[in-house]
């Protein structure tokens, strides 16, 4: 648009004389609506008023402004209005031609520009398609967007609520007016909408849907009930589903032959084995001319009818073989064994045959006792037998005897014999080769010393046919009767020897002495004689005083004497005198004398060589100056015959009678000098001064006279105010005057005014005046030269603006005749009444701008903003306007969600708004799916969907195009193979109008039903051994664990064993005891790891390290026990042979016989391991002992000596 002014020559001359300044920051032109709609008026405002310059449009002059007037271009006079007071430019009924760049210039000052757009509003947006009926993967859809009116248009396409981006099979053309979708799919059905916008707004077309034919695809077959096999006589339902539009025609096939069956469902009733086979459903779409099928295998079999446990062979005996059989009626796939309702796993003592029908305990252990059941399985049923009780017979073992080893002569003894045995054992007792009882408990007759010896118990089990023996040694002795301490007849005096003797009636092995309940130890003064019967103190000391006892001990017991009190006499030591050294004339003195002595001493007092008292305490008569002298105390002990003396010197002096402070008659005024005098009646050695109870010290103001009688303050200070005392002192006593109150008059100092400097209009202000002064000052208040109060506190009337000004306080002291004044400025202002935050009516949505406004009623100097209680700072997206009244978020973000407050402040107060909760809506973001990628048939899985969103999104789950649930959690199961596929989670936010989706692939695989560990041989040390992992169901891998630790899949080698893994077998070549432990095999697939029950491996070995313990000789008719031992797993069977005879003379690890001529010879023990079948022998020669044995004691004294030795060894550990 090119227009010219009517006087171009004038403008030419003006322009040739003008120099334009560059653009100046801080100046601006703006409009309230940009873009602006066509046909409406548009005003461009300026921050500044120009006096010499003008408006230009696209570099053409519209208005020229000069001092006192302006010139408007003739071509625009009908449409342009210039406001000289504001320099604004208004365009009436704007047309599209007025879009362009507007420039405002102030010559030699600034130039500012604004780009203005005039646009036509959008109306009647429509959407059309070349064809709406299309076939998936065959056809292309073409959609066109049309507009009746509008300018500066922008096109955006929507599929449902999602924006379409150019790319892939979606192509935009013709300035985005046309959308082409190549090779459409079922997911391209829409609805589609076209959003047309310009700077004035937008309009969205009505939705358009495409009818897309597709399928059949994702064909799946479901069998109900879901089973690997079905019982004969069952009813089975087969369902076929497929994705197809229009709906597909479905036909059924069995074993590749078409059935006369159509539709989604096929029902099989009362099935039998002839119904086993492959079933298929075939789907056909008559529009797409495509087909799809799905198939499954159905297996039908008979169920189990009976299961029972039967025993084979004899009863269960410890360390012997025992077998149970599981008898089943019906087809069997697998058998499990249970004990006490816990699953039994094979180990080195529990062996199953190949079919698991036979369970062998080899050998039987005590832990094998319990209730057994077997459980049989096939694919359609399982059945469990009733309980079968197994009782383990064993023993006798661990034979123990309870009873004493030492007894007093004349007593009876009860000996009890007990052994672990099932069934309970039979018992017999033997003494000196004779049976004395056939009960487990044996009570002896009254004992004599001849009845000391070995008592033997034998236990016998009539089921296991085993016996066991044990013995106890019994010793009979005489008791102690009395124990007494005997002392010397003369008293014990410190410094002389003294003896105590312990007299005992009865047999004694040892004597111990005690003092005050503690053992008495020998030292250089304390000596024991006569086998500890006598103790000598040489010499005795006062510390030996105490309670003494002696204890007599023999093999049977001990006895302690009654307490004997030993009292040692001593002293007297040097006396101690208690009493005064100095006393006032006319007073009495009490002197006390004490000396350490046993028994207590007698005392005598002497003065000037004369006896004045025979008591320990002496009270003098009233004293005078002549009685100042030495007083002597003597102590005497009539038992020890000793005495001791001490003395005390006493001085008698005159007392102090009175002490008083005297002061000047005139008042003490700060800055003048002042004196205090201490007047004393009586003898005085020194005078001390105190202020408020603390010592008073001289300084540059405080001066004492030579005798301290007078103190002078030069000058006196207010700090000298206080209670004064003087103290007079002599050698005997001191006396303090009554307090004298010294009051210093001073002041007034400069007053201090307390009260507000700023107050709200209508309030009452209180001004308080205080000045340091003694006595208290008088006060007067002045305002504008007038007296308004004669009190220290001035309370104003209700304040108004006229009461602004200076308030003066004057203080006056009528004693010091001084005054002082101070002032305060008071300003009266209006209060803040309300503060409130106002938000926009529309919700805050992330990505868009949003304003908060602080509305305050009353006078406000400044506004502060807070977010969650912390100051809100401006940044590149948070901007404050209108003196901080408005805060704009450009744009608002989710992090802006918070509690906001604004604080309005003036000179006297501040007020904070109530919190305004700004909630920013956003999302949903791309969902996150939690759940497995694989699952097993028959199991359940849980998928959880989550997406960041405010408010929280609503969720829906889709599988193969169909919605499964409208919750965030999807529970799927029991799983079948046709449930594999793509699972999609969609999150939708109803506030932002946005949605987001996430998909995952999930695969269902055949389940692993059971995992068990089996072995077919017994594990024997240094022989080959194999464990087999039996898995029911398809699996990917197998690995092994020992003691819950992974075994190296490449094999492992230790110092003594090697294992290696082959497919599902773990080979030990060879197995050793180092391989003992808990084994598991773990079968894995993509969905889970399945562990077998624990298999306990105990490797059988031995016998090793065989030995025989027992005597090589004994006296005639003495009971002899030989014990045979060997290291073995399980325990060995032992047999005894004498002198190479082929017939055993006994069995069991212990063989007992009497020492007789016929039993002499070479004893051979044969140990046989019942599992390894290895046998070892060991021999020991036994002969009768000669009569003159080195260890034989022919007297009772010898036997007593043995008992004493045993008892002494016991006492060493007490």
QUIJO-V704071 format. One record per backbone hydrogen bond with DSSP energy under -1.0 kcal/mol. NH is the residue of the N-H (numbers start at 1). CO is the residue of the C=O. If there is no record, write none. Layout:
BEGIN
NH_CO / NH_CO
END
This chain:
BEGIN
11_7 / 12_8 / 13_9 / 14_10 / 15_11 / 16_12 / 17_14 / 27_24 / 30_45 / 36_117 / 38_119 / 39_94 / 40_37 / 42_91 / 44_89 / 45_30 / 47_28 / 53_65 / 54_105 / 55_63 / 56_103 / 57_60 / 58_101 / 60_57 / 62_55 / 63_55 / 64_71 / 65_53 / 66_69 / 69_66 / 71_64 / 73_62 / 76_73 / 77_74 / 79_76 / 80_76 / 81_90 / 83_88 / 87_83 / 89_44 / 90_81 / 91_42 / 92_79 / 94_40 / 98_95 / 99_96 / 100_116 / 102_114 / 103_56 / 104_112 / 105_54 / 106_110 / 107_52 / 109_106 / 110_106 / 112_104 / 114_102 / 116_100 / 119_36 / 123_149 / 126_146 / 128_144 / 130_142 / 134_211 / 136_213 / 137_184 / 138_135 / 139_135 / 141_181 / 143_179 / 144_128 / 145_177 / 146_126 / 148_123 / 149_123 / 151_120 / 154_197 / 156_195 / 158_193 / 159_162 / 160_191 / 162_159 / 164_157 / 167_170 / 170_167 / 171_180 / 173_178 / 177_174 / 178_173 / 179_143 / 180_171 / 181_141 / 182_169 / 184_139 / 188_185 / 192_208 / 193_158 / 195_156 / 196_203 / 197_154 / 198_201 / 203_196 / 205_194 / 208_192 / 210_189 / 211_132 / 213_134 / 214_245 / 217_243 / 220_241 / 222_239 / 224_237 / 230_299 / 232_301 / 233_271 / 234_231 / 236_268 / 237_224 / 238_266 / 239_222 / 240_264 / 241_220 / 243_217 / 245_214 / 249_284 / 251_282 / 252_261 / 253_280 / 254_257 / 255_278 / 257_254 / 259_252 / 261_259 / 263_250 / 266_238 / 268_236 / 271_234 / 275_272 / 276_273 / 277_298 / 279_296 / 280_253 / 281_294 / 282_251 / 283_292 / 284_249 / 285_290 / 289_285 / 292_283 / 294_281 / 296_279 / 298_277 / 301_230 / 305_329 / 306_329 / 308_327 / 310_325 / 312_323 / 318_393 / 319_364 / 320_317 / 322_361 / 324_359 / 325_310 / 326_357 / 327_308 / 329_306 / 333_377 / 334_377 / 336_375 / 338_373 / 339_342 / 340_371 / 342_339 / 344_337 / 347_350 / 348_1096 / 351_360 / 353_358 / 356_353 / 359_324 / 360_351 / 361_322 / 362_349 / 364_320 / 368_365 / 369_366 / 370_390 / 372_388 / 373_338 / 375_336 / 376_383 / 377_334 / 378_381 / 383_376 / 385_374 / 388_372 / 390_370 / 393_316 / 394_422 / 397_420 / 400_418 / 402_416 / 407_475 / 409_477 / 410_447 / 411_408 / 415_442 / 416_402 / 417_440 / 418_400 / 420_397 / 422_394 / 426_460 / 428_458 / 429_437 / 430_456 / 431_434 / 434_431 / 436_429 / 437_429 / 442_415 / 444_413 / 447_411 / 451_448 / 452_449 / 453_474 / 455_472 / 456_430 / 457_470 / 458_428 / 459_468 / 460_426 / 461_466 / 465_461 / 468_459 / 470_457 / 472_455 / 474_453 / 475_405 / 477_407 / 481_505 / 482_505 / 484_503 / 486_501 / 494_569 / 495_540 / 496_493 / 498_537 / 500_535 / 501_486 / 502_533 / 503_484 / 505_482 / 509_553 / 510_553 / 512_551 / 514_549 / 515_518 / 516_547 / 518_515 / 520_513 / 523_526 / 527_536 / 529_534 / 533_530 / 534_529 / 535_500 / 536_527 / 537_498 / 538_525 / 540_496 / 544_541 / 545_542 / 546_566 / 548_564 / 549_514 / 551_512 / 552_559 / 553_510 / 554_557 / 559_552 / 561_550 / 564_548 / 566_546 / 569_492 / 570_598 / 573_596 / 576_594 / 578_592 / 583_651 / 585_653 / 586_623 / 587_584 / 591_618 / 592_578 / 593_616 / 594_576 / 598_570 / 602_636 / 604_634 / 605_613 / 606_632 / 607_610 / 610_607 / 612_605 / 613_605 / 618_591 / 620_589 / 623_587 / 627_624 / 628_625 / 631_648 / 632_606 / 633_646 / 634_604 / 635_644 / 636_602 / 637_642 / 641_637 / 644_635 / 646_633 / 648_631 / 650_629 / 651_581 / 653_583 / 657_681 / 658_681 / 660_679 / 662_677 / 670_745 / 671_716 / 672_669 / 674_713 / 676_711 / 677_662 / 678_709 / 679_660 / 681_658 / 685_729 / 686_729 / 688_727 / 690_725 / 691_694 / 692_723 / 694_691 / 696_689 / 699_702 / 703_712 / 705_710 / 708_705 / 711_676 / 712_703 / 713_674 / 714_701 / 716_672 / 720_717 / 721_718 / 722_742 / 724_740 / 725_690 / 727_688 / 728_735 / 729_686 / 730_733 / 735_728 / 737_726 / 740_724 / 742_722 / 745_668 / 746_774 / 749_772 / 752_770 / 754_768 / 759_827 / 761_829 / 762_799 / 763_760 / 767_794 / 768_754 / 769_792 / 770_752 / 774_746 / 778_812 / 780_810 / 781_789 / 782_808 / 783_786 / 786_783 / 788_781 / 789_781 / 794_767 / 796_765 / 799_763 / 803_800 / 804_801 / 805_826 / 807_824 / 808_782 / 809_822 / 810_780 / 811_820 / 812_778 / 813_818 / 817_813 / 820_811 / 822_809 / 824_807 / 826_805 / 827_757 / 829_759 / 833_857 / 834_857 / 836_855 / 838_853 / 846_921 / 847_892 / 848_845 / 850_889 / 852_887 / 853_838 / 854_885 / 855_836 / 857_834 / 861_905 / 862_905 / 864_903 / 866_901 / 867_870 / 868_899 / 870_867 / 872_865 / 875_878 / 879_888 / 881_886 / 885_882 / 886_881 / 887_852 / 888_879 / 889_850 / 890_877 / 892_848 / 896_893 / 897_894 / 898_918 / 900_916 / 901_866 / 903_864 / 904_911 / 905_862 / 906_909 / 911_904 / 913_902 / 916_900 / 918_898 / 921_844 / 922_950 / 925_948 / 928_946 / 930_944 / 935_1003 / 937_1005 / 938_975 / 939_936 / 941_972 / 943_970 / 944_930 / 945_968 / 946_928 / 950_922 / 954_988 / 956_986 / 957_965 / 958_984 / 959_962 / 960_982 / 962_959 / 964_957 / 970_943 / 972_941 / 975_939 / 979_976 / 980_977 / 981_1002 / 983_1000 / 984_958 / 985_998 / 986_956 / 987_996 / 988_954 / 989_994 / 993_989 / 996_987 / 998_985 / 1000_983 / 1002_981 / 1003_933 / 1005_935 / 1009_1032 / 1010_1032 / 1012_1030 / 1014_1028 / 1021_1100 / 1022_1071 / 1023_1020 / 1025_1068 / 1027_1066 / 1028_1014 / 1029_1064 / 1030_1012 / 1032_1010 / 1036_1084 / 1037_1084 / 1039_1082 / 1041_1080 / 1042_1045 / 1043_1078 / 1045_1042 / 1047_1040 / 1051_1048 / 1052_1059 / 1054_1057 / 1059_1052 / 1060_1067 / 1062_1065 / 1065_1062 / 1066_1027 / 1067_1060 / 1068_1025 / 1069_1058 / 1071_1023 / 1075_1072 / 1076_1073 / 1077_1097 / 1079_1095 / 1080_1041 / 1082_1039 / 1083_1090 / 1084_1037 / 1085_1088 / 1090_1083 / 1092_1081 / 1095_1079 / 1097_1077 / 1100_1019 / 1101_1129 / 1104_1127 / 1107_1125 / 1109_1123 / 1117_1155 / 1118_1115 / 1120_1153 / 1122_1151 / 1123_1109 / 1124_1149 / 1125_1107 / 1127_1104 / 1129_1101 / 1133_1168 / 1135_1166 / 1136_1146 / 1137_1164 / 1139_1162 / 1141_1138 / 1145_1136 / 1146_1136 / 1148_1134 / 1151_1122 / 1153_1120 / 1155_1118 / 1156_1154 / 1159_1156 / 1160_1157 / 1161_1182 / 1163_1180 / 1164_1137 / 1165_1178 / 1166_1135 / 1167_1176 / 1168_1133 / 1169_1174 / 1173_1169 / 1176_1167 / 1178_1165 / 1180_1163 / 1182_1161 / 1183_1112 / 1185_1114 / 1189_1187 / 1192_1189 / 1199_1195 / 1200_1196 / 1201_1197 / 1202_1198 / 1203_1199 / 1204_1200 / 1205_1201 / 1206_1202 / 1207_1203 / 1208_1204 / 1209_1205 / 1210_1206 / 1211_1207 / 1212_1208 / 1213_1210 / 1214_1211
END
